[in-house]
């Protein structure tokens, strides 16, 4: 399932990006003394004490009515990150005068009911701890004094953060009608997500009922197709288009992470009038990392100039642009006209079946093991690796383990080789699979 989201928020120039880089242990966010350097949002995976989470860096927050349109865009994206997060780190500058902006942002976080921690940054050593307690109480508990620049007490902060994340329990969607398939419709803004949901729900072959979803601005739609029930999870709610495409892609990614919490298969919608984008590849990667099935649906196919080989060229382009996701099926639909729209549900059921597929141990060792033995991993420092046997250890998504001598010497390239062998033999169309090598 998707990792919990931790968002770093605060007014400009309090050290949010420095703290972000410190936690993920690399310089991913640009840091500069000039306020307002961070405009686009950054997110990266982090880990502490065995707890993995997605960390989100945001721009400097300023109240409404201050700044230009870009400032308003940054403020909007900060609020989006806070609303979508499982935990918020509100960062303040312990060396500057108390600010009403901190109080306003804290009130906004409290109104959204998101768990939060108050972080007092720029406390470089024990002599500066008192500065943290001079900050105004903002209603988020006692401040946690740290120095993102030197790393002072950041480990203590992460200990508390990891403990709080462990205490968080996932919210199960409340629905009186259980569906055979949970299908999330995700994609870039204006790709036609809601139009597809409306088209599938409005078909004369489907009976429709609506139940409240767990997201704040989406409604799950239960439809029935050929005697099978499907819960369509629409990541709707994005209406403003004036904040810039990259900011919108960030918003969409956070929404997609939430939708992936509750689905078995994700249909990633691509705007056929635009073509494949990095945002589409990112969403497919997020779905694969979450272990859910994936299908690409190129929407607005009716508006694309095409010939009999157009679909083949699109598929080849996808494989060229995203070589690691060549196993993802590509559909061509039009939510506006209904052209092949129902194929999304049919493909999703097929992907779900493959996601639950199990390969017997005897068959795996008869068909895949000889290929691995014939092409063993390269020797490392005179140590030869010998693969002994394999087994499927789980489903949904499928996971395979191969036991070998010196398994710790097997690299990522050989793991991908083993994955290709499994896909070539068994298909697993639209399904992410996990392959691991373990010590015999």
FENVEN-V366715 format. One record per pair of residues at least 24 apart in sequence whose C-alpha atoms are under 8 Angstrom apart, sorted by the first residue. I is the first residue (numbers start at 1). J is the second residue. If there is no record, write none. Layout:
I_J, I_J
This chain:
1_260, 1_261, 1_289, 1_290, 1_291, 2_257, 2_258, 2_260, 2_261, 2_286, 2_289, 2_290, 3_52, 3_53, 3_54, 4_52, 4_53, 4_54, 4_85, 4_86, 4_165, 5_53, 5_54, 5_55, 5_56, 5_84, 5_85, 5_86, 5_87, 6_53, 6_54, 6_55, 6_56, 6_85, 6_86, 6_87, 6_88, 6_89, 7_55, 7_56, 7_57, 7_58, 7_81, 7_82, 7_85, 7_87, 7_88, 7_89, 8_55, 8_56, 8_57, 8_58, 8_88, 8_89, 8_90, 8_91, 9_57, 9_58, 9_59, 9_60, 9_61, 9_78, 9_82, 9_88, 9_89, 9_90, 9_91, 10_59, 10_60, 10_61, 10_90, 10_91, 10_92, 10_102, 10_105, 11_59, 11_60, 11_61, 11_62, 11_91, 11_92, 11_101, 11_102, 12_36, 12_59, 12_60, 12_61, 12_62, 13_60, 14_91, 14_92, 14_93, 14_121, 14_122, 15_91, 15_93, 15_121, 15_122, 15_148, 16_57, 16_58, 16_91, 17_57, 17_58, 18_148, 18_149, 19_148, 19_149, 20_55, 20_56, 20_57, 22_148, 22_149, 22_151, 24_55, 29_57, 35_60, 36_60, 39_74, 40_74, 40_246, 40_247, 41_77, 41_247, 41_250, 48_158, 48_159, 48_162, 49_159, 49_162, 51_162, 51_165, 51_166, 56_81, 61_101, 61_105, 62_101, 63_101, 63_104, 70_243, 73_242, 73_243, 77_247, 77_251, 80_251, 81_251, 81_254, 82_109, 82_114, 83_109, 83_112, 83_114, 84_254, 84_255, 84_258, 85_114, 86_114, 86_115, 87_114, 87_115, 87_116, 87_117, 87_165, 88_114, 88_115, 88_116, 88_117, 89_116, 89_117, 89_118, 89_119, 90_116, 90_117, 90_118, 90_119, 91_118, 91_119, 91_120, 91_121, 92_118, 92_119, 92_120, 92_121, 93_120, 93_121, 93_122, 94_120, 94_121, 94_122, 94_123, 94_131, 94_132, 94_134, 94_135, 95_122, 95_123, 95_131, 97_135, 98_134, 98_135, 98_136, 99_136, 102_138, 103_137, 103_138, 103_139, 106_138, 106_139, 106_140, 107_138, 107_139, 116_140, 117_141, 117_143, 117_144, 118_142, 118_143, 118_144, 119_143, 119_144, 119_145, 119_146, 120_144, 120_145, 120_146, 121_145, 121_146, 121_147, 121_148, 122_146, 122_147, 122_148, 122_149, 123_147, 123_152, 124_149, 124_150, 124_152, 125_152, 171_214, 172_214, 172_262, 173_213, 173_214, 173_262, 174_212, 174_213, 174_214, 175_211, 175_212, 175_213, 176_211, 177_222, 179_222, 179_228, 179_229, 179_230, 179_231, 180_228, 180_229, 180_230, 180_231, 181_229, 181_230, 181_231, 181_263, 181_264, 181_265, 181_349, 181_352, 182_230, 182_231, 182_232, 182_233, 182_262, 182_263, 182_264, 182_265, 183_230, 183_231, 183_232, 183_233, 183_263, 183_264, 183_265, 183_266, 183_267, 183_348, 184_232, 184_233, 184_234, 184_235, 184_259, 184_260, 184_262, 184_263, 184_264, 184_265, 184_266, 184_267, 185_232, 185_233, 185_234, 185_235, 185_266, 185_267, 185_268, 185_269, 186_234, 186_235, 186_252, 186_256, 186_259, 186_266, 186_267, 186_268, 186_269, 186_283, 187_252, 187_256, 187_268, 187_269, 187_270, 187_280, 187_283, 188_248, 188_249, 188_252, 188_269, 188_270, 188_271, 188_279, 188_280, 189_238, 189_248, 189_249, 189_252, 190_271, 191_269, 191_270, 191_271, 191_299, 192_269, 192_271, 192_299, 192_335, 193_234, 193_235, 193_236, 193_269, 194_234, 194_235, 194_236, 195_335, 195_336, 196_335, 196_336, 196_341, 197_221, 197_232, 197_234, 199_335, 199_336, 199_338, 199_341, 200_341, 200_342, 215_258, 230_345, 233_259, 233_263, 234_259, 235_259, 249_279, 253_283, 256_283, 257_286, 260_287, 260_290, 260_292, 263_292, 264_292, 264_293, 264_352, 265_292, 265_293, 265_294, 265_295, 265_348, 265_351, 265_352, 266_292, 266_293, 266_294, 266_295, 266_348, 267_294, 267_295, 267_296, 267_297, 267_344, 267_348, 268_294, 268_295, 268_296, 268_297, 269_296, 269_297, 269_298, 269_299, 270_296, 270_297, 270_298, 270_299, 271_298, 271_299, 271_300, 272_298, 272_299, 272_300, 272_301, 272_303, 272_304, 273_300, 273_301, 273_303, 273_304, 276_318, 281_322, 284_325, 288_431, 288_432, 289_432, 291_396, 291_397, 291_431, 291_432, 291_433, 292_396, 292_397, 292_431, 292_432, 293_348, 293_351, 293_352, 293_355, 293_397, 293_430, 293_431, 293_432, 294_328, 294_329, 294_348, 294_351, 294_430, 294_431, 295_328, 295_329, 295_330, 295_331, 295_344, 295_347, 295_348, 295_430, 296_328, 296_329, 296_330, 296_331, 297_330, 297_331, 297_332, 297_333, 297_344, 298_330, 298_331, 298_332, 298_333, 299_332, 299_333, 299_334, 299_335, 300_333, 300_334, 300_335, 300_336, 301_332, 301_333, 301_334, 302_333, 302_334, 302_337, 302_339, 327_428, 327_429, 327_430, 327_431, 328_429, 328_430, 328_431, 329_429, 329_430, 351_428, 351_429, 351_430, 351_431, 354_428, 354_429, 354_431, 355_395, 355_396, 355_397, 355_398, 355_428, 355_431, 356_395, 356_396, 356_397, 356_398, 357_395, 357_398, 358_392, 358_394, 358_395, 358_398, 359_392, 360_391, 360_392, 361_390, 361_391, 361_392, 364_390, 364_391, 365_389, 365_390, 365_391, 368_421, 368_422, 371_421, 372_418, 377_410, 377_414, 380_409, 385_409, 385_410, 388_440, 397_431, 397_432, 397_433, 397_434, 398_432, 398_433, 398_434, 399_433, 399_434, 399_435, 399_436, 400_433, 400_434, 400_435, 400_436, 401_435, 401_436, 401_437, 401_438, 402_435, 402_436, 402_437, 402_438, 403_437, 403_438, 403_439, 403_440, 404_437, 404_438, 404_439, 404_440, 405_439, 405_440, 406_439, 407_437, 407_438, 407_439, 407_440, 408_437, 408_438, 408_439, 410_437
